[in-house]
Amino acid sequence: MKPLLRRFAADESGATAIEYALIGTLVSVAIAMWAEVIGFKLNNEFTDISTKFRSN
């Protein structure tokens, strides 16, 4: 039983997968936040353009 527990404690293959999953999650959140900011700015620009065309 002790060799099994030692081998399990020394195994780091799962830790690497978790690290990659965390990095992927952080990148996804950053992209989502960036897309939201860009979308908000684009929406404001198109609204301004539309307002200028309507006022003429």
C-alpha positions as a Markdown table, in Angstrom:
| # | Residue | x | y | z |
|---|---|---|---|---|
| 1 | Met | 0.0 | 0.0 | 0.0 |
| 2 | Lys | 2.8 | 2.4 | 0.8 |
| 3 | Pro | 4.5 | 2.1 | -2.6 |
| 4 | Leu | 1.1 | 2.9 | -4.2 |
| 5 | Leu | 0.6 | 6.0 | -2.1 |
| 6 | Arg | 4.2 | 7.2 | -2.8 |
| 7 | Arg | 3.7 | 6.7 | -6.6 |
| 8 | Phe | 0.4 | 8.5 | -6.5 |
| 9 | Ala | 1.9 | 11.5 | -4.5 |
| 10 | Ala | 4.8 | 11.7 | -7.0 |
| 11 | Asp | 2.6 | 11.6 | -10.1 |
| 12 | Glu | 2.4 | 15.1 | -11.6 |
| 13 | Ser | 0.7 | 14.4 | -14.9 |
| 14 | Gly | -2.7 | 15.5 | -13.5 |
| 15 | Ala | -1.2 | 18.8 | -12.2 |
| 16 | Thr | 0.0 | 19.7 | -15.7 |
| 17 | Ala | -3.5 | 19.1 | -17.2 |
| 18 | Ile | -5.0 | 21.3 | -14.4 |
| 19 | Glu | -2.5 | 24.1 | -15.1 |
| 20 | Tyr | -3.3 | 24.0 | -18.8 |
| 21 | Ala | -7.0 | 24.1 | -18.0 |
| 22 | Leu | -6.5 | 27.2 | -15.8 |
| 23 | Ile | -4.4 | 29.0 | -18.4 |
| 24 | Gly | -7.1 | 28.2 | -21.0 |
| 25 | Thr | -9.8 | 29.5 | -18.8 |
| 26 | Leu | -7.9 | 32.7 | -18.1 |
| 27 | Val | -7.3 | 33.3 | -21.8 |
| 28 | Ser | -11.0 | 32.7 | -22.5 |
| 29 | Val | -12.1 | 35.2 | -19.9 |
| 30 | Ala | -9.6 | 37.8 | -21.2 |
| 31 | Ile | -10.9 | 37.3 | -24.8 |
| 32 | Ala | -14.6 | 37.5 | -23.6 |
| 33 | Met | -13.8 | 40.8 | -21.7 |
| 34 | Trp | -12.0 | 42.2 | -24.7 |
| 35 | Ala | -14.8 | 41.3 | -27.1 |
| 36 | Glu | -17.4 | 42.9 | -24.7 |
| 37 | Val | -15.4 | 46.2 | -24.6 |
| 38 | Ile | -14.9 | 46.3 | -28.4 |
| 39 | Gly | -18.5 | 45.5 | -28.9 |
| 40 | Phe | -19.6 | 48.3 | -26.7 |
| 41 | Lys | -17.3 | 50.8 | -28.5 |
| 42 | Leu | -18.5 | 49.6 | -31.9 |
| 43 | Asn | -22.1 | 49.9 | -30.8 |
| 44 | Asn | -21.5 | 53.5 | -29.7 |
| 45 | Glu | -19.8 | 54.4 | -33.0 |
| 46 | Phe | -22.6 | 53.0 | -35.1 |
| 47 | Thr | -25.2 | 54.8 | -32.9 |
| 48 | Asp | -23.3 | 58.0 | -33.4 |
| 49 | Ile | -23.1 | 57.5 | -37.2 |
| 50 | Ser | -26.8 | 56.6 | -37.3 |
| 51 | Thr | -27.7 | 59.7 | -35.3 |
| 52 | Lys | -25.7 | 62.0 | -37.6 |
| 53 | Phe | -27.4 | 60.5 | -40.7 |
| 54 | Arg | -30.9 | 61.0 | -39.2 |
| 55 | Ser | -30.2 | 64.6 | -38.2 |
| 56 | Asn | -29.3 | 65.6 | -41.8 |
